[in-house]
Amino acid sequence: MVLKKRIVLLLGMSFLSLLLGGCRERTHHNSKMLASTVNFIEERSYEPFADAITSVELIPVETDNQHLLGDNVYLYLLPEGFLLADKQNAKLNRYSKDGKFLNAIGRRGNGPGEYIRIGDVQVLEDHIHVYDDPKQELVFSIDGKLLENYKKDLGFHSYRTSSGILSYYGYGAKKGYRVIYQREKGDKESGFLESDSNVLALTLDNDVFAPSVDGGVVFVDSYSPTIYKFYNEEVAPYLSFNLGRYSIKDSFYTAGDAFRAAEILFASNYGIIIGYSESKEYKFVQLMLKNQGEDRGRIEYGLYNGNKWLWFSLSDLVDVSMAGSLRFLHDGILYGLFTIEGLNNMEDLFQGKIINNEFNSKAEDDGGYVLAKIRLK
């Protein structure tokens, strides 16, 4: 009976990881070091999302039978156009700025220019870096030509800086640290954020790292309510969220057993940061919140406009056509990736802000995707 219960818990945690693309452990930090703390429950007030929008431009993504993408697709911008990564199915496609398919970048396999899975994708000028957890970093030209293939010991998520590579290992990788920086010269490593909690470790899909406005790198950290920043080869707390009743209990981290910790987590309210990005004018955070006893969680988005946080939610977590559809900020534009079904459900939320609504009215639910460029006030 105990074994059966533990198997159910393990399956539940695996299901959670697939939906969230993020799962985390406690971070010890000195609150005096934090640059900013958001009291989520006290400061949360819901306002119409459309009030923060000036316009929405829709870009249909060209698909055909040879280039179909799965349910959990990630978006990356190019100098001209964008990439869509189907990480679970190891597909990476390049599109023009108007959504036309141009070429694939690599493919699944063990040969040159091939990868087993896509851990992360990073665009540096006109080169595309693909991190194949945990074995290699592949560098492609924009048209898909393999330029470099570096064999490396990488974490679940990786991000290249000007002088080395950041890797996020999380808990359970037996590295002693959740984040490790590998310098390009001398093969020296620095570890940050010690791992000392015996909780269930999971590999995750969501992007952990993002550029900060001052040239550093910000990242979310497993179960922690704190976003960290890597700058000048040091890691420090950057932004923390006091989640109130959704804060994970201390007993979760001190349970001493991964399955017992999972029991504690599922028997209470909890909240997890699953994504963060920023521009000069805005900050954008994605949270997953789950109430005790409820089967469903929900994703909430927070948008900071320089004066206050605007909070909104699109759907329940299990509605894959909506959950996680808003992705990241760049140059004052909030980018979203919707299924056509999900886009049609957004009509009331956008309240006439779509500037090319003729596409929306003609779209059919064919399982394809639509890129939404949401310009903020």
Contacts in CASP RR format, 6 or more apart in sequence:
PFRMAT RR
TARGET T0000
AUTHOR 0000-0000-0000
METHOD contacts of the structure
MODEL  1
MVLKKRIVLLLGMSFLSLLLGGCRERTHHNSKMLASTVNFIEERSYEPFA
DAITSVELIPVETDNQHLLGDNVYLYLLPEGFLLADKQNAKLNRYSKDGK
FLNAIGRRGNGPGEYIRIGDVQVLEDHIHVYDDPKQELVFSIDGKLLENY
KKDLGFHSYRTSSGILSYYGYGAKKGYRVIYQREKGDKESGFLESDSNVL
ALTLDNDVFAPSVDGGVVFVDSYSPTIYKFYNEEVAPYLSFNLGRYSIKD
SFYTAGDAFRAAEILFASNYGIIIGYSESKEYKFVQLMLKNQGEDRGRIE
YGLYNGNKWLWFSLSDLVDVSMAGSLRFLHDGILYGLFTIEGLNNMEDLF
QGKIINNEFNSKAEDDGGYVLAKIRLK
6 259 0 8 1.000
9 259 0 8 1.000
9 262 0 8 1.000
9 263 0 8 1.000
9 266 0 8 1.000
10 200 0 8 1.000
10 259 0 8 1.000
10 262 0 8 1.000
12 266 0 8 1.000
13 23 0 8 1.000
13 200 0 8 1.000
13 202 0 8 1.000
13 262 0 8 1.000
14 202 0 8 1.000
16 23 0 8 1.000
17 23 0 8 1.000
17 202 0 8 1.000
17 203 0 8 1.000
17 204 0 8 1.000
17 205 0 8 1.000
18 72 0 8 1.000
18 205 0 8 1.000
19 288 0 8 1.000
19 317 0 8 1.000
19 318 0 8 1.000
19 323 0 8 1.000
20 204 0 8 1.000
20 206 0 8 1.000
20 272 0 8 1.000
20 274 0 8 1.000
20 288 0 8 1.000
20 317 0 8 1.000
21 204 0 8 1.000
21 205 0 8 1.000
21 206 0 8 1.000
21 274 0 8 1.000
22 202 0 8 1.000
22 204 0 8 1.000
22 205 0 8 1.000
22 206 0 8 1.000
22 220 0 8 1.000
22 222 0 8 1.000
22 272 0 8 1.000
22 274 0 8 1.000
23 202 0 8 1.000
23 204 0 8 1.000
23 222 0 8 1.000
23 223 0 8 1.000
23 272 0 8 1.000
24 220 0 8 1.000
24 221 0 8 1.000
24 222 0 8 1.000
24 223 0 8 1.000
24 224 0 8 1.000
24 272 0 8 1.000
24 273 0 8 1.000
25 170 0 8 1.000
25 171 0 8 1.000
25 178 0 8 1.000
25 195 0 8 1.000
25 197 0 8 1.000
25 199 0 8 1.000
25 222 0 8 1.000
25 223 0 8 1.000
25 224 0 8 1.000
25 253 0 8 1.000
26 197 0 8 1.000
26 199 0 8 1.000
26 223 0 8 1.000
26 224 0 8 1.000
26 248 0 8 1.000
26 252 0 8 1.000
26 253 0 8 1.000
27 193 0 8 1.000
27 221 0 8 1.000
27 222 0 8 1.000
27 223 0 8 1.000
27 224 0 8 1.000
27 226 0 8 1.000
27 228 0 8 1.000
28 194 0 8 1.000
28 196 0 8 1.000
29 226 0 8 1.000
29 237 0 8 1.000
29 240 0 8 1.000
30 237 0 8 1.000
31 37 0 8 1.000
31 240 0 8 1.000
33 236 0 8 1.000
33 237 0 8 1.000
34 226 0 8 1.000
34 237 0 8 1.000
34 238 0 8 1.000
34 239 0 8 1.000
34 240 0 8 1.000
35 237 0 8 1.000
35 238 0 8 1.000
35 239 0 8 1.000
36 238 0 8 1.000
36 239 0 8 1.000
36 240 0 8 1.000
37 239 0 8 1.000
37 240 0 8 1.000
37 241 0 8 1.000
37 242 0 8 1.000
38 239 0 8 1.000
38 240 0 8 1.000
38 241 0 8 1.000
38 242 0 8 1.000
38 309 0 8 1.000
39 242 0 8 1.000
39 244 0 8 1.000
40 241 0 8 1.000
40 242 0 8 1.000
40 243 0 8 1.000
40 244 0 8 1.000
40 246 0 8 1.000
40 287 0 8 1.000
41 242 0 8 1.000
41 243 0 8 1.000
41 244 0 8 1.000
41 245 0 8 1.000
41 246 0 8 1.000
43 308 0 8 1.000
43 309 0 8 1.000
44 309 0 8 1.000
44 311 0 8 1.000
45 311 0 8 1.000
46 311 0 8 1.000
46 312 0 8 1.000
47 310 0 8 1.000
47 311 0 8 1.000
47 312 0 8 1.000
48 351 0 8 1.000
49 310 0 8 1.000
49 312 0 8 1.000
49 349 0 8 1.000
49 350 0 8 1.000
50 349 0 8 1.000
50 350 0 8 1.000
50 351 0 8 1.000
50 352 0 8 1.000
50 353 0 8 1.000
51 377 0 8 1.000
52 303 0 8 1.000
52 305 0 8 1.000
52 310 0 8 1.000
52 376 0 8 1.000
52 377 0 8 1.000
53 350 0 8 1.000
53 353 0 8 1.000
53 374 0 8 1.000
53 375 0 8 1.000
53 376 0 8 1.000
53 377 0 8 1.000
54 353 0 8 1.000
54 375 0 8 1.000
54 376 0 8 1.000
54 377 0 8 1.000
55 353 0 8 1.000
55 354 0 8 1.000
55 355 0 8 1.000
55 374 0 8 1.000
55 375 0 8 1.000
56 350 0 8 1.000
56 353 0 8 1.000
56 354 0 8 1.000
56 355 0 8 1.000
56 372 0 8 1.000
56 373 0 8 1.000
56 374 0 8 1.000
56 375 0 8 1.000
57 354 0 8 1.000
57 355 0 8 1.000
57 356 0 8 1.000
57 372 0 8 1.000
57 373 0 8 1.000
57 375 0 8 1.000
58 343 0 8 1.000
58 354 0 8 1.000
58 356 0 8 1.000
58 357 0 8 1.000
58 359 0 8 1.000
58 360 0 8 1.000
58 370 0 8 1.000
58 371 0 8 1.000
58 372 0 8 1.000
58 373 0 8 1.000
59 97 0 8 1.000
59 98 0 8 1.000
59 99 0 8 1.000
59 370 0 8 1.000
59 371 0 8 1.000
59 372 0 8 1.000
59 373 0 8 1.000
60 99 0 8 1.000
60 359 0 8 1.000
60 363 0 8 1.000
60 370 0 8 1.000
60 371 0 8 1.000
61 84 0 8 1.000
61 95 0 8 1.000
61 99 0 8 1.000
61 368 0 8 1.000
61 369 0 8 1.000
61 370 0 8 1.000
61 371 0 8 1.000
62 95 0 8 1.000
62 99 0 8 1.000
62 100 0 8 1.000
62 101 0 8 1.000
63 69 0 8 1.000
63 101 0 8 1.000
63 366 0 8 1.000
63 367 0 8 1.000
63 368 0 8 1.000
63 369 0 8 1.000
64 101 0 8 1.000
67 91 0 8 1.000
67 93 0 8 1.000
67 101 0 8 1.000
67 104 0 8 1.000
69 84 0 8 1.000
69 86 0 8 1.000
69 89 0 8 1.000
69 91 0 8 1.000
69 93 0 8 1.000
69 368 0 8 1.000
69 369 0 8 1.000
70 86 0 8 1.000
70 88 0 8 1.000
70 89 0 8 1.000
71 320 0 8 1.000
72 86 0 8 1.000
72 87 0 8 1.000
72 88 0 8 1.000
72 205 0 8 1.000
72 320 0 8 1.000
73 84 0 8 1.000
73 85 0 8 1.000
73 86 0 8 1.000
73 337 0 8 1.000
73 369 0 8 1.000
74 84 0 8 1.000
74 85 0 8 1.000
74 87 0 8 1.000
74 121 0 8 1.000
74 205 0 8 1.000
74 207 0 8 1.000
74 327 0 8 1.000
75 82 0 8 1.000
75 83 0 8 1.000
75 84 0 8 1.000
75 85 0 8 1.000
75 327 0 8 1.000
75 328 0 8 1.000
75 335 0 8 1.000
75 336 0 8 1.000
75 337 0 8 1.000
75 371 0 8 1.000
76 82 0 8 1.000
76 83 0 8 1.000
76 84 0 8 1.000
76 85 0 8 1.000
76 121 0 8 1.000
76 122 0 8 1.000
76 123 0 8 1.000
77 83 0 8 1.000
77 123 0 8 1.000
77 330 0 8 1.000
77 335 0 8 1.000
78 94 0 8 1.000
78 123 0 8 1.000
78 142 0 8 1.000
79 123 0 8 1.000
79 125 0 8 1.000
79 126 0 8 1.000
80 96 0 8 1.000
80 97 0 8 1.000
81 94 0 8 1.000
81 95 0 8 1.000
81 96 0 8 1.000
81 97 0 8 1.000
81 99 0 8 1.000
82 94 0 8 1.000
82 95 0 8 1.000
82 97 0 8 1.000
82 99 0 8 1.000
82 371 0 8 1.000
83 92 0 8 1.000
83 93 0 8 1.000
83 94 0 8 1.000
83 95 0 8 1.000
83 105 0 8 1.000
83 121 0 8 1.000
83 123 0 8 1.000
83 128 0 8 1.000
84 92 0 8 1.000
84 93 0 8 1.000
84 95 0 8 1.000
84 337 0 8 1.000
84 369 0 8 1.000
85 91 0 8 1.000
85 92 0 8 1.000
85 118 0 8 1.000
85 121 0 8 1.000
86 92 0 8 1.000
86 118 0 8 1.000
87 117 0 8 1.000
87 118 0 8 1.000
87 119 0 8 1.000
87 205 0 8 1.000
88 117 0 8 1.000
88 205 0 8 1.000
89 108 0 8 1.000
90 107 0 8 1.000
90 108 0 8 1.000
90 109 0 8 1.000
90 115 0 8 1.000
90 116 0 8 1.000
90 117 0 8 1.000
90 118 0 8 1.000
91 104 0 8 1.000
91 107 0 8 1.000
91 108 0 8 1.000
92 104 0 8 1.000
92 105 0 8 1.000
92 106 0 8 1.000
92 118 0 8 1.000
92 121 0 8 1.000
92 128 0 8 1.000
92 130 0 8 1.000
93 101 0 8 1.000
93 103 0 8 1.000
93 104 0 8 1.000
93 105 0 8 1.000
94 101 0 8 1.000
94 102 0 8 1.000
94 103 0 8 1.000
94 104 0 8 1.000
94 105 0 8 1.000
94 142 0 8 1.000
94 143 0 8 1.000
94 144 0 8 1.000
95 101 0 8 1.000
95 102 0 8 1.000
96 102 0 8 1.000
99 371 0 8 1.000
102 143 0 8 1.000
103 143 0 8 1.000
103 144 0 8 1.000
104 144 0 8 1.000
105 128 0 8 1.000
105 130 0 8 1.000
105 140 0 8 1.000
105 144 0 8 1.000
106 113 0 8 1.000
106 114 0 8 1.000
106 115 0 8 1.000
106 130 0 8 1.000
106 138 0 8 1.000
106 140 0 8 1.000
106 144 0 8 1.000
106 146 0 8 1.000
107 113 0 8 1.000
107 114 0 8 1.000
107 115 0 8 1.000
108 114 0 8 1.000
108 115 0 8 1.000
108 116 0 8 1.000
109 115 0 8 1.000
109 116 0 8 1.000
110 116 0 8 1.000
112 146 0 8 1.000
112 149 0 8 1.000
113 138 0 8 1.000
113 140 0 8 1.000
113 146 0 8 1.000
113 149 0 8 1.000
115 130 0 8 1.000
115 132 0 8 1.000
115 136 0 8 1.000
115 138 0 8 1.000
116 132 0 8 1.000
116 135 0 8 1.000
117 132 0 8 1.000
117 133 0 8 1.000
118 130 0 8 1.000
118 131 0 8 1.000
118 132 0 8 1.000
119 130 0 8 1.000
119 131 0 8 1.000
119 132 0 8 1.000
119 133 0 8 1.000
119 156 0 8 1.000
119 157 0 8 1.000
119 158 0 8 1.000
119 205 0 8 1.000
120 130 0 8 1.000
120 131 0 8 1.000
120 133 0 8 1.000
120 157 0 8 1.000
120 158 0 8 1.000
120 159 0 8 1.000
120 207 0 8 1.000
120 208 0 8 1.000
120 209 0 8 1.000
121 128 0 8 1.000
121 129 0 8 1.000
121 130 0 8 1.000
121 131 0 8 1.000
122 128 0 8 1.000
122 129 0 8 1.000
122 131 0 8 1.000
122 159 0 8 1.000
122 160 0 8 1.000
123 129 0 8 1.000
124 160 0 8 1.000
126 141 0 8 1.000
126 142 0 8 1.000
127 139 0 8 1.000
127 140 0 8 1.000
127 141 0 8 1.000
127 142 0 8 1.000
127 147 0 8 1.000
128 139 0 8 1.000
128 140 0 8 1.000
128 141 0 8 1.000
128 142 0 8 1.000
128 144 0 8 1.000
129 137 0 8 1.000
129 138 0 8 1.000
129 139 0 8 1.000
129 140 0 8 1.000
129 160 0 8 1.000
130 137 0 8 1.000
130 138 0 8 1.000
130 139 0 8 1.000
130 140 0 8 1.000
131 137 0 8 1.000
131 154 0 8 1.000
131 157 0 8 1.000
131 158 0 8 1.000
132 138 0 8 1.000
132 154 0 8 1.000
133 154 0 8 1.000
133 155 0 8 1.000
133 156 0 8 1.000
133 157 0 8 1.000
133 158 0 8 1.000
133 203 0 8 1.000
134 153 0 8 1.000
134 154 0 8 1.000
134 155 0 8 1.000
134 156 0 8 1.000
135 151 0 8 1.000
135 152 0 8 1.000
135 154 0 8 1.000
136 149 0 8 1.000
136 150 0 8 1.000
136 151 0 8 1.000
136 152 0 8 1.000
136 154 0 8 1.000
137 148 0 8 1.000
137 149 0 8 1.000
137 150 0 8 1.000
137 152 0 8 1.000
137 154 0 8 1.000
137 158 0 8 1.000
137 160 0 8 1.000
137 165 0 8 1.000
138 146 0 8 1.000
138 148 0 8 1.000
138 149 0 8 1.000
138 150 0 8 1.000
139 146 0 8 1.000
139 147 0 8 1.000
139 148 0 8 1.000
139 149 0 8 1.000
139 150 0 8 1.000
140 146 0 8 1.000
140 147 0 8 1.000
141 147 0 8 1.000
152 165 0 8 1.000
152 182 0 8 1.000
154 165 0 8 1.000
154 167 0 8 1.000
155 167 0 8 1.000
155 168 0 8 1.000
155 169 0 8 1.000
155 173 0 8 1.000
155 180 0 8 1.000
156 167 0 8 1.000
156 168 0 8 1.000
156 169 0 8 1.000
156 170 0 8 1.000
156 173 0 8 1.000
156 203 0 8 1.000
156 204 0 8 1.000
156 208 0 8 1.000
157 167 0 8 1.000
157 168 0 8 1.000
157 204 0 8 1.000
157 207 0 8 1.000
157 208 0 8 1.000
157 209 0 8 1.000
158 165 0 8 1.000
158 166 0 8 1.000
158 167 0 8 1.000
158 168 0 8 1.000
158 209 0 8 1.000
159 165 0 8 1.000
159 166 0 8 1.000
159 208 0 8 1.000
159 209 0 8 1.000
159 217 0 8 1.000
159 219 0 8 1.000
160 166 0 8 1.000
161 216 0 8 1.000
161 217 0 8 1.000
161 230 0 8 1.000
163 183 0 8 1.000
163 184 0 8 1.000
163 185 0 8 1.000
163 233 0 8 1.000
164 181 0 8 1.000
164 182 0 8 1.000
164 183 0 8 1.000
164 184 0 8 1.000
165 181 0 8 1.000
165 182 0 8 1.000
165 184 0 8 1.000
166 179 0 8 1.000
166 180 0 8 1.000
166 181 0 8 1.000
166 209 0 8 1.000
166 217 0 8 1.000
166 219 0 8 1.000
166 230 0 8 1.000
167 179 0 8 1.000
167 180 0 8 1.000
167 181 0 8 1.000
167 182 0 8 1.000
168 178 0 8 1.000
168 179 0 8 1.000
168 208 0 8 1.000
168 209 0 8 1.000
168 219 0 8 1.000
168 221 0 8 1.000
169 175 0 8 1.000
169 177 0 8 1.000
169 178 0 8 1.000
169 179 0 8 1.000
169 180 0 8 1.000
169 195 0 8 1.000
170 178 0 8 1.000
170 179 0 8 1.000
170 195 0 8 1.000
170 201 0 8 1.000
170 221 0 8 1.000
170 222 0 8 1.000
171 178 0 8 1.000
171 195 0 8 1.000
171 197 0 8 1.000
171 199 0 8 1.000
171 201 0 8 1.000
171 222 0 8 1.000
172 195 0 8 1.000
172 201 0 8 1.000
173 195 0 8 1.000
173 201 0 8 1.000
175 191 0 8 1.000
175 195 0 8 1.000
176 191 0 8 1.000
176 194 0 8 1.000
176 195 0 8 1.000
177 191 0 8 1.000
177 192 0 8 1.000
177 193 0 8 1.000
177 194 0 8 1.000
177 195 0 8 1.000
178 192 0 8 1.000
178 193 0 8 1.000
178 194 0 8 1.000
178 195 0 8 1.000
178 221 0 8 1.000
178 222 0 8 1.000
179 191 0 8 1.000
179 192 0 8 1.000
179 193 0 8 1.000
179 219 0 8 1.000
179 221 0 8 1.000
179 228 0 8 1.000
179 230 0 8 1.000
179 235 0 8 1.000
180 189 0 8 1.000
180 190 0 8 1.000
180 191 0 8 1.000
180 192 0 8 1.000
181 189 0 8 1.000
181 190 0 8 1.000
181 191 0 8 1.000
181 192 0 8 1.000
181 230 0 8 1.000
181 233 0 8 1.000
182 188 0 8 1.000
182 189 0 8 1.000
183 189 0 8 1.000
183 190 0 8 1.000
190 233 0 8 1.000
192 230 0 8 1.000
192 235 0 8 1.000
193 221 0 8 1.000
193 228 0 8 1.000
193 235 0 8 1.000
197 253 0 8 1.000
197 254 0 8 1.000
197 261 0 8 1.000
198 255 0 8 1.000
198 256 0 8 1.000
198 257 0 8 1.000
198 258 0 8 1.000
198 261 0 8 1.000
199 223 0 8 1.000
199 252 0 8 1.000
199 253 0 8 1.000
199 255 0 8 1.000
199 258 0 8 1.000
199 261 0 8 1.000
199 262 0 8 1.000
200 258 0 8 1.000
200 259 0 8 1.000
200 261 0 8 1.000
200 262 0 8 1.000
201 258 0 8 1.000
206 274 0 8 1.000
206 275 0 8 1.000
207 275 0 8 1.000
208 219 0 8 1.000
208 220 0 8 1.000
209 217 0 8 1.000
209 218 0 8 1.000
209 219 0 8 1.000
210 217 0 8 1.000
210 218 0 8 1.000
210 219 0 8 1.000
210 275 0 8 1.000
210 276 0 8 1.000
210 277 0 8 1.000
210 278 0 8 1.000
210 328 0 8 1.000
211 217 0 8 1.000
211 218 0 8 1.000
212 218 0 8 1.000
212 229 0 8 1.000
212 231 0 8 1.000
212 238 0 8 1.000
212 278 0 8 1.000
213 278 0 8 1.000
213 279 0 8 1.000
213 280 0 8 1.000
214 231 0 8 1.000
215 231 0 8 1.000
216 229 0 8 1.000
216 230 0 8 1.000
216 231 0 8 1.000
217 229 0 8 1.000
217 230 0 8 1.000
217 231 0 8 1.000
218 227 0 8 1.000
218 228 0 8 1.000
218 229 0 8 1.000
218 230 0 8 1.000
218 238 0 8 1.000
218 239 0 8 1.000
218 276 0 8 1.000
218 278 0 8 1.000
219 227 0 8 1.000
219 228 0 8 1.000
219 229 0 8 1.000
219 230 0 8 1.000
219 276 0 8 1.000
220 227 0 8 1.000
220 273 0 8 1.000
220 274 0 8 1.000
220 275 0 8 1.000
220 276 0 8 1.000
221 227 0 8 1.000
221 228 0 8 1.000
223 248 0 8 1.000
223 252 0 8 1.000
223 272 0 8 1.000
224 273 0 8 1.000
225 240 0 8 1.000
225 241 0 8 1.000
225 242 0 8 1.000
225 243 0 8 1.000
225 247 0 8 1.000
225 248 0 8 1.000
225 271 0 8 1.000
225 273 0 8 1.000
226 237 0 8 1.000
226 238 0 8 1.000
226 239 0 8 1.000
226 240 0 8 1.000
226 241 0 8 1.000
227 237 0 8 1.000
227 238 0 8 1.000
227 239 0 8 1.000
227 240 0 8 1.000
227 273 0 8 1.000
227 276 0 8 1.000
227 285 0 8 1.000
228 235 0 8 1.000
228 236 0 8 1.000
228 237 0 8 1.000
228 238 0 8 1.000
229 235 0 8 1.000
229 236 0 8 1.000
229 237 0 8 1.000
229 238 0 8 1.000
239 276 0 8 1.000
239 283 0 8 1.000
239 285 0 8 1.000
241 273 0 8 1.000
241 285 0 8 1.000
241 287 0 8 1.000
243 271 0 8 1.000
243 287 0 8 1.000
243 289 0 8 1.000
245 269 0 8 1.000
246 269 0 8 1.000
246 270 0 8 1.000
246 271 0 8 1.000
246 289 0 8 1.000
246 290 0 8 1.000
247 270 0 8 1.000
247 271 0 8 1.000
248 265 0 8 1.000
248 268 0 8 1.000
248 270 0 8 1.000
248 271 0 8 1.000
249 264 0 8 1.000
249 268 0 8 1.000
251 264 0 8 1.000
252 261 0 8 1.000
252 264 0 8 1.000
252 265 0 8 1.000
253 261 0 8 1.000
255 261 0 8 1.000
255 263 0 8 1.000
255 264 0 8 1.000
267 292 0 8 1.000
268 292 0 8 1.000
269 289 0 8 1.000
269 290 0 8 1.000
269 291 0 8 1.000
269 292 0 8 1.000
270 289 0 8 1.000
270 290 0 8 1.000
271 287 0 8 1.000
271 288 0 8 1.000
271 289 0 8 1.000
271 290 0 8 1.000
272 287 0 8 1.000
272 288 0 8 1.000
273 285 0 8 1.000
273 286 0 8 1.000
273 287 0 8 1.000
274 286 0 8 1.000
274 287 0 8 1.000
274 288 0 8 1.000
274 299 0 8 1.000
275 285 0 8 1.000
275 286 0 8 1.000
276 283 0 8 1.000
276 284 0 8 1.000
276 285 0 8 1.000
276 286 0 8 1.000
277 283 0 8 1.000
277 284 0 8 1.000
277 327 0 8 1.000
277 328 0 8 1.000
277 329 0 8 1.000
277 330 0 8 1.000
278 284 0 8 1.000
278 329 0 8 1.000
279 329 0 8 1.000
279 330 0 8 1.000
279 331 0 8 1.000
279 332 0 8 1.000
280 332 0 8 1.000
281 305 0 8 1.000
281 306 0 8 1.000
281 332 0 8 1.000
281 376 0 8 1.000
282 303 0 8 1.000
282 304 0 8 1.000
282 305 0 8 1.000
282 306 0 8 1.000
282 329 0 8 1.000
282 332 0 8 1.000
282 334 0 8 1.000
282 376 0 8 1.000
283 303 0 8 1.000
283 304 0 8 1.000
283 306 0 8 1.000
283 329 0 8 1.000
284 301 0 8 1.000
284 302 0 8 1.000
284 303 0 8 1.000
284 304 0 8 1.000
284 326 0 8 1.000
284 328 0 8 1.000
284 329 0 8 1.000
284 334 0 8 1.000
285 301 0 8 1.000
285 302 0 8 1.000
286 299 0 8 1.000
286 300 0 8 1.000
286 301 0 8 1.000
286 302 0 8 1.000
286 324 0 8 1.000
286 326 0 8 1.000
287 299 0 8 1.000
287 300 0 8 1.000
287 301 0 8 1.000
287 302 0 8 1.000
288 297 0 8 1.000
288 298 0 8 1.000
288 299 0 8 1.000
288 300 0 8 1.000
288 317 0 8 1.000
289 297 0 8 1.000
289 298 0 8 1.000
289 299 0 8 1.000
289 300 0 8 1.000
290 296 0 8 1.000
290 297 0 8 1.000
290 298 0 8 1.000
290 317 0 8 1.000
291 297 0 8 1.000
296 316 0 8 1.000
296 317 0 8 1.000
296 318 0 8 1.000
297 316 0 8 1.000
297 317 0 8 1.000
297 318 0 8 1.000
298 313 0 8 1.000
298 315 0 8 1.000
298 316 0 8 1.000
298 317 0 8 1.000
298 323 0 8 1.000
299 313 0 8 1.000
299 314 0 8 1.000
299 315 0 8 1.000
299 317 0 8 1.000
299 323 0 8 1.000
299 324 0 8 1.000
300 311 0 8 1.000
300 312 0 8 1.000
300 313 0 8 1.000
301 311 0 8 1.000
301 312 0 8 1.000
301 313 0 8 1.000
301 314 0 8 1.000
301 326 0 8 1.000
302 309 0 8 1.000
302 310 0 8 1.000
302 311 0 8 1.000
302 312 0 8 1.000
303 309 0 8 1.000
303 310 0 8 1.000
303 311 0 8 1.000
303 312 0 8 1.000
303 334 0 8 1.000
303 376 0 8 1.000
304 310 0 8 1.000
305 376 0 8 1.000
305 377 0 8 1.000
314 322 0 8 1.000
314 323 0 8 1.000
314 324 0 8 1.000
314 325 0 8 1.000
314 326 0 8 1.000
314 346 0 8 1.000
314 349 0 8 1.000
315 321 0 8 1.000
315 322 0 8 1.000
315 323 0 8 1.000
315 345 0 8 1.000
316 322 0 8 1.000
316 323 0 8 1.000
317 323 0 8 1.000
320 339 0 8 1.000
321 338 0 8 1.000
321 339 0 8 1.000
321 341 0 8 1.000
321 342 0 8 1.000
321 345 0 8 1.000
322 338 0 8 1.000
322 342 0 8 1.000
322 345 0 8 1.000
325 336 0 8 1.000
325 337 0 8 1.000
325 338 0 8 1.000
325 342 0 8 1.000
326 334 0 8 1.000
326 335 0 8 1.000
326 336 0 8 1.000
326 374 0 8 1.000
327 335 0 8 1.000
327 336 0 8 1.000
327 337 0 8 1.000
328 334 0 8 1.000
328 335 0 8 1.000
329 335 0 8 1.000
332 375 0 8 1.000
332 376 0 8 1.000
333 373 0 8 1.000
333 374 0 8 1.000
333 375 0 8 1.000
333 376 0 8 1.000
334 374 0 8 1.000
334 376 0 8 1.000
335 371 0 8 1.000
335 372 0 8 1.000
335 373 0 8 1.000
335 374 0 8 1.000
336 371 0 8 1.000
336 372 0 8 1.000
336 373 0 8 1.000
336 374 0 8 1.000
337 369 0 8 1.000
337 370 0 8 1.000
337 371 0 8 1.000
337 372 0 8 1.000
338 346 0 8 1.000
338 369 0 8 1.000
338 370 0 8 1.000
338 372 0 8 1.000
339 365 0 8 1.000
339 367 0 8 1.000
339 368 0 8 1.000
339 369 0 8 1.000
339 370 0 8 1.000
340 363 0 8 1.000
340 364 0 8 1.000
340 365 0 8 1.000
340 366 0 8 1.000
340 367 0 8 1.000
340 368 0 8 1.000
340 369 0 8 1.000
340 370 0 8 1.000
341 365 0 8 1.000
341 367 0 8 1.000
343 360 0 8 1.000
343 363 0 8 1.000
343 370 0 8 1.000
343 372 0 8 1.000
344 360 0 8 1.000
344 363 0 8 1.000
344 365 0 8 1.000
347 360 0 8 1.000
354 360 0 8 1.000
359 370 0 8 1.000
363 370 0 8 1.000
END
